[in-house]
């Protein structure tokens, strides 16, 4: 079984416009298709190692009785207008070490946006105890749809 998937979509906006949403903590909440992200605190990310807090509600997935909790998003890759990737640190310790990210490339339409989810580096202790992927491929596709609606409507 694969431990990573990615989906792409053409969005009629520049890479800079898309990247502005993806590097804003409130942008993460605005485009989330899972319903888990409730709100966020922190500044726009500008480099690897930057962090912000997201207030979560696991009841949206109804898979684990975690209720409301906070996670810290930690940026693991950052290239302006090209790529942003992160992992999370939260209630589960040590951190699971699953990665989420976006790659952007200019296109004839505006930007090809590729969203990916990678759980290949998770701690061995979580294999078989946490159901991966937490967010299905359809969730990434839906988030890209919301991202398109958000940036194309500006």
PyMOL commands that set and color helices and strands:
alter all, ss='L'
color gray80, all
select helices_A, chain A and resi 15-22+25-31+58-60+124-126+137-152
alter helices_A, ss='H'
color red, helices_A
select strands_A, chain A and resi 4-11+37-41+51-57+68-79+83-89+99-106+111-118
alter strands_A, ss='S'
color yellow, strands_A
deselect
rebuild
show_as cartoon
